[in-house]
Amino acid sequence: MSSPRRAQERGLLARGIEAKEVSPRLGLDATIEALVGPIVYCVLTGSSIPRDLLDTLFDDLLGPRSD
């Protein structure tokens, strides 16, 4: 069963796909988890979130496919 928060996240990502603003390489849930997981880990461990980590996550997970 999906939480209301997860439903919102899925909806946001689905709208981005429909608008051709993003082209995720994974399914909706896997994309959300791959994006959020490293960020949550940094927060939980008190680490700063490196800008290049964010850039890489978004470019690799949401950018246009080159295949």
FILUM-33244 format. One record per residue: residue in three letters; x, y, z of N, C-alpha, C, O in turn. Coordinates in nm, 3 decimals. Layout:
! residues N
+------+---------+---------+---------+---------+---------+---------+---------+---------+---------+---------+---------+---------+
! nuro !    n_xx !    n_yy !    n_zz !   ca_xx !   ca_yy !   ca_zz !    c_xx !    c_yy !    c_zz !    o_xx !    o_yy !    o_zz !
+------+---------+---------+---------+---------+---------+---------+---------+---------+---------+---------+---------+---------+
!  ALA !       X !       Y !       Z !       X !       Y !       Z !       X !       Y !       Z !       X !       Y !       Z !
...
+------+---------+---------+---------+---------+---------+---------+---------+---------+---------+---------+---------+---------+
END
This chain:
! residues 67
+------+---------+---------+---------+---------+---------+---------+---------+---------+---------+---------+---------+---------+
! nuro !    n_xx !    n_yy !    n_zz !   ca_xx !   ca_yy !   ca_zz !    c_xx !    c_yy !    c_zz !    o_xx !    o_yy !    o_zz !
+------+---------+---------+---------+---------+---------+---------+---------+---------+---------+---------+---------+---------+
!  MET !   0.084 !  -0.118 !   0.000 !   0.000 !   0.000 !   0.000 !   0.089 !   0.124 !   0.000 !   0.186 !   0.132 !   0.074 !
!  SER !   0.055 !   0.219 !  -0.081 !   0.135 !   0.339 !  -0.098 !   0.087 !   0.450 !  -0.003 !  -0.033 !   0.469 !   0.017 !
!  SER !   0.182 !   0.519 !   0.054 !   0.148 !   0.630 !   0.143 !   0.107 !   0.752 !   0.060 !   0.139 !   0.759 !  -0.058 !
!  PRO !   0.036 !   0.846 !   0.122 !   0.000 !   0.968 !   0.049 !   0.123 !   1.043 !  -0.001 !   0.121 !   1.101 !  -0.110 !
!  ARG !   0.230 !   1.043 !   0.078 !   0.354 !   1.109 !   0.037 !   0.412 !   1.043 !  -0.088 !   0.453 !   1.112 !  -0.182 !
!  ARG !   0.416 !   0.911 !  -0.088 !   0.470 !   0.838 !  -0.203 !   0.384 !   0.864 !  -0.326 !   0.436 !   0.878 !  -0.436 !
!  ALA !   0.253 !   0.870 !  -0.308 !   0.163 !   0.899 !  -0.420 !   0.193 !   1.037 !  -0.479 !   0.190 !   1.054 !  -0.601 !
!  GLN !   0.221 !   1.133 !  -0.393 !   0.257 !   1.268 !  -0.442 !   0.388 !   1.265 !  -0.519 !   0.400 !   1.325 !  -0.625 !
!  GLU !   0.486 !   1.194 !  -0.465 !   0.616 !   1.183 !  -0.532 !   0.602 !   1.115 !  -0.668 !   0.661 !   1.160 !  -0.766 !
!  ARG !   0.524 !   1.008 !  -0.672 !   0.502 !   0.938 !  -0.799 !   0.432 !   1.028 !  -0.900 !   0.466 !   1.030 !  -1.018 !
!  GLY !   0.334 !   1.104 !  -0.851 !   0.261 !   1.196 !  -0.939 !   0.352 !   1.304 !  -0.997 !   0.343 !   1.337 !  -1.115 !
!  LEU !   0.438 !   1.358 !  -0.913 !   0.532 !   1.460 !  -0.958 !   0.624 !   1.406 !  -1.067 !   0.645 !   1.470 !  -1.170 !
!  LEU !   0.679 !   1.289 !  -1.041 !   0.769 !   1.228 !  -1.139 !   0.695 !   1.191 !  -1.267 !   0.747 !   1.210 !  -1.376 !
!  ALA !   0.575 !   1.139 !  -1.254 !   0.495 !   1.103 !  -1.372 !   0.464 !   1.226 !  -1.457 !   0.469 !   1.219 !  -1.580 !
!  ARG !   0.433 !   1.337 !  -1.393 !   0.407 !   1.461 !  -1.469 !   0.532 !   1.508 !  -1.541 !   0.524 !   1.557 !  -1.654 !
!  GLY !   0.648 !   1.494 !  -1.477 !   0.774 !   1.531 !  -1.543 !   0.801 !   1.444 !  -1.664 !   0.852 !   1.493 !  -1.765 !
!  ILE !   0.768 !   1.317 !  -1.654 !   0.785 !   1.226 !  -1.767 !   0.689 !   1.263 !  -1.880 !   0.730 !   1.271 !  -1.996 !
!  GLU !   0.562 !   1.285 !  -1.846 !   0.462 !   1.322 !  -1.948 !   0.499 !   1.451 !  -2.019 !   0.475 !   1.465 !  -2.139 !
!  ALA !   0.558 !   1.545 !  -1.946 !   0.597 !   1.674 !  -2.005 !   0.732 !   1.662 !  -2.078 !   0.781 !   1.760 !  -2.134 !
!  LYS !   0.790 !   1.543 !  -2.075 !   0.920 !   1.516 !  -2.138 !   1.031 !   1.602 !  -2.078 !   1.128 !   1.636 !  -2.145 !
!  GLU !   1.014 !   1.637 !  -1.951 !   1.116 !   1.713 !  -1.880 !   1.221 !   1.620 !  -1.821 !   1.337 !   1.659 !  -1.804 !
!  VAL !   1.182 !   1.498 !  -1.791 !   1.275 !   1.399 !  -1.740 !   1.251 !   1.266 !  -1.810 !   1.141 !   1.239 !  -1.859 !
!  SER !   1.354 !   1.186 !  -1.814 !   1.345 !   1.055 !  -1.877 !   1.413 !   0.954 !  -1.785 !   1.528 !   0.916 !  -1.808 !
!  PRO !   1.343 !   0.910 !  -1.681 !   1.407 !   0.821 !  -1.585 !   1.445 !   0.686 !  -1.646 !   1.376 !   0.634 !  -1.735 !
!  ARG !   1.554 !   0.633 !  -1.598 !   1.603 !   0.504 !  -1.646 !   1.541 !   0.388 !  -1.569 !   1.549 !   0.273 !  -1.612 !
!  LEU !   1.479 !   0.419 !  -1.456 !   1.418 !   0.318 !  -1.369 !   1.269 !   0.344 !  -1.359 !   1.220 !   0.446 !  -1.409 !
!  GLY !   1.197 !   0.255 !  -1.297 !   1.055 !   0.277 !  -1.270 !   1.037 !   0.391 !  -1.170 !   1.134 !   0.439 !  -1.111 !
!  LEU !   0.913 !   0.433 !  -1.152 !   0.886 !   0.547 !  -1.064 !   0.939 !   0.526 !  -0.922 !   1.012 !   0.611 !  -0.870 !
!  ASP !   0.902 !   0.416 !  -0.860 !   0.944 !   0.394 !  -0.722 !   1.095 !   0.379 !  -0.709 !   1.154 !   0.436 !  -0.617 !
!  ALA !   1.157 !   0.306 !  -0.798 !   1.302 !   0.288 !  -0.792 !   1.375 !   0.421 !  -0.814 !   1.478 !   0.446 !  -0.751 !
!  THR !   1.322 !   0.506 !  -0.901 !   1.383 !   0.636 !  -0.924 !   1.375 !   0.722 !  -0.799 !   1.474 !   0.785 !  -0.760 !
!  ILE !   1.260 !   0.725 !  -0.736 !   1.242 !   0.802 !  -0.613 !   1.339 !   0.753 !  -0.506 !   1.405 !   0.833 !  -0.440 !
!  GLU !   1.348 !   0.623 !  -0.488 !   1.435 !   0.566 !  -0.386 !   1.582 !   0.593 !  -0.417 !   1.660 !   0.622 !  -0.326 !
!  ALA !   1.620 !   0.585 !  -0.544 !   1.759 !   0.610 !  -0.582 !   1.797 !   0.757 !  -0.563 !   1.912 !   0.787 !  -0.531 !
!  LEU !   1.702 !   0.847 !  -0.582 !   1.729 !   0.989 !  -0.562 !   1.734 !   1.026 !  -0.415 !   1.824 !   1.097 !  -0.371 !
!  VAL !   1.639 !   0.979 !  -0.340 !   1.622 !   1.020 !  -0.201 !   1.718 !   0.946 !  -0.106 !   1.765 !   1.005 !  -0.009 !
!  GLY !   1.746 !   0.819 !  -0.134 !   1.828 !   0.738 !  -0.045 !   1.962 !   0.801 !  -0.007 !   1.990 !   0.814 !   0.112 !
!  PRO !   2.044 !   0.839 !  -0.103 !   2.174 !   0.898 !  -0.069 !   2.161 !   1.030 !   0.008 !   2.244 !   1.061 !   0.094 !
!  ILE !   2.059 !   1.106 !  -0.022 !   2.039 !   1.234 !   0.047 !   2.000 !   1.209 !   0.192 !   2.052 !   1.273 !   0.283 !
!  VAL !   1.909 !   1.116 !   0.214 !   1.867 !   1.082 !   0.350 !   1.986 !   1.027 !   0.428 !   2.003 !   1.060 !   0.546 !
!  TYR !   2.067 !   0.945 !   0.365 !   2.185 !   0.890 !   0.432 !   2.277 !   1.002 !   0.479 !   2.325 !   0.999 !   0.593 !
!  CYS !   2.302 !   1.099 !   0.393 !   2.389 !   1.212 !   0.431 !   2.329 !   1.287 !   0.550 !   2.402 !   1.325 !   0.642 !
!  VAL !   2.200 !   1.310 !   0.547 !   2.134 !   1.381 !   0.657 !   2.145 !   1.300 !   0.786 !   2.176 !   1.357 !   0.891 !
!  LEU !   2.120 !   1.170 !   0.780 !   2.124 !   1.086 !   0.899 !   2.264 !   1.075 !   0.959 !   2.279 !   1.061 !   1.081 !
!  THR !   2.365 !   1.081 !   0.875 !   2.502 !   1.069 !   0.924 !   2.565 !   1.205 !   0.954 !   2.679 !   1.212 !   0.999 !
!  GLY !   2.491 !   1.312 !   0.930 !   2.544 !   1.446 !   0.957 !   2.642 !   1.495 !   0.853 !   2.712 !   1.594 !   0.875 !
!  SER !   2.647 !   1.428 !   0.740 !   2.737 !   1.469 !   0.633 !   2.674 !   1.581 !   0.551 !   2.552 !   1.593 !   0.543 !
!  SER !   2.759 !   1.660 !   0.492 !   2.705 !   1.758 !   0.397 !   2.670 !   1.682 !   0.269 !   2.723 !   1.575 !   0.242 !
!  ILE !   2.581 !   1.739 !   0.193 !   2.540 !   1.676 !   0.068 !   2.618 !   1.744 !  -0.044 !   2.590 !   1.858 !  -0.079 !
!  PRO !   2.717 !   1.674 !  -0.100 !   2.799 !   1.735 !  -0.204 !   2.716 !   1.770 !  -0.328 !   2.632 !   1.692 !  -0.372 !
!  ARG !   2.741 !   1.886 !  -0.382 !   2.669 !   1.932 !  -0.501 !   2.689 !   1.834 !  -0.618 !   2.596 !   1.809 !  -0.694 !
!  ASP !   2.811 !   1.780 !  -0.630 !   2.834 !   1.688 !  -0.741 !   2.755 !   1.559 !  -0.724 !   2.723 !   1.493 !  -0.823 !
!  LEU !   2.725 !   1.520 !  -0.600 !   2.638 !   1.404 !  -0.578 !   2.499 !   1.432 !  -0.633 !   2.441 !   1.349 !  -0.704 !
!  LEU !   2.445 !   1.548 !  -0.601 !   2.312 !   1.584 !  -0.651 !   2.310 !   1.592 !  -0.803 !   2.219 !   1.540 !  -0.867 !
!  ASP !   2.412 !   1.656 !  -0.860 !   2.419 !   1.667 !  -1.006 !   2.424 !   1.529 !  -1.071 !   2.354 !   1.504 !  -1.170 !
!  THR !   2.506 !   1.441 !  -1.016 !   2.521 !   1.307 !  -1.073 !   2.391 !   1.228 !  -1.060 !   2.349 !   1.162 !  -1.156 !
!  LEU !   2.328 !   1.234 !  -0.943 !   2.201 !   1.162 !  -0.925 !   2.098 !   1.206 !  -1.027 !   2.035 !   1.124 !  -1.093 !
!  PHE !   2.080 !   1.337 !  -1.039 !   1.978 !   1.387 !  -1.129 !   2.014 !   1.361 !  -1.275 !   1.928 !   1.321 !  -1.353 !
!  ASP !   2.140 !   1.384 !  -1.312 !   2.179 !   1.360 !  -1.451 !   2.167 !   1.213 !  -1.489 !   2.115 !   1.180 !  -1.595 !
!  ASP !   2.216 !   1.126 !  -1.401 !   2.217 !   0.982 !  -1.434 !   2.080 !   0.918 !  -1.423 !   2.048 !   0.828 !  -1.500 !
!  LEU !   1.999 !   0.962 !  -1.328 !   1.870 !   0.897 !  -1.307 !   1.755 !   0.960 !  -1.387 !   1.658 !   0.892 !  -1.420 !
!  LEU !   1.767 !   1.087 !  -1.416 !   1.654 !   1.155 !  -1.481 !   1.685 !   1.209 !  -1.620 !   1.594 !   1.249 !  -1.692 !
!  GLY !   1.811 !   1.211 !  -1.657 !   1.850 !   1.269 !  -1.785 !   1.808 !   1.184 !  -1.903 !   1.771 !   1.068 !  -1.887 !
!  PRO !   1.814 !   1.241 !  -2.021 !   1.777 !   1.167 !  -2.142 !   1.866 !   1.044 !  -2.159 !   1.984 !   1.045 !  -2.124 !
!  ARG !   1.807 !   0.941 !  -2.211 !   1.881 !   0.817 !  -2.236 !   1.966 !   0.834 !  -2.362 !   1.925 !   0.897 !  -2.459 !
!  SER !   2.083 !   0.775 !  -2.358 !   2.171 !   0.786 !  -2.474 !   2.172 !   0.658 !  -2.557 !   2.254 !   0.643 !  -2.647 !
!  ASP !   2.080 !   0.565 !  -2.528 !   2.078 !   0.438 !  -2.601 !   1.995 !   0.444 !  -2.725 !   1.984 !   0.344 !  -2.796 !
+------+---------+---------+---------+---------+---------+---------+---------+---------+---------+---------+---------+---------+
END
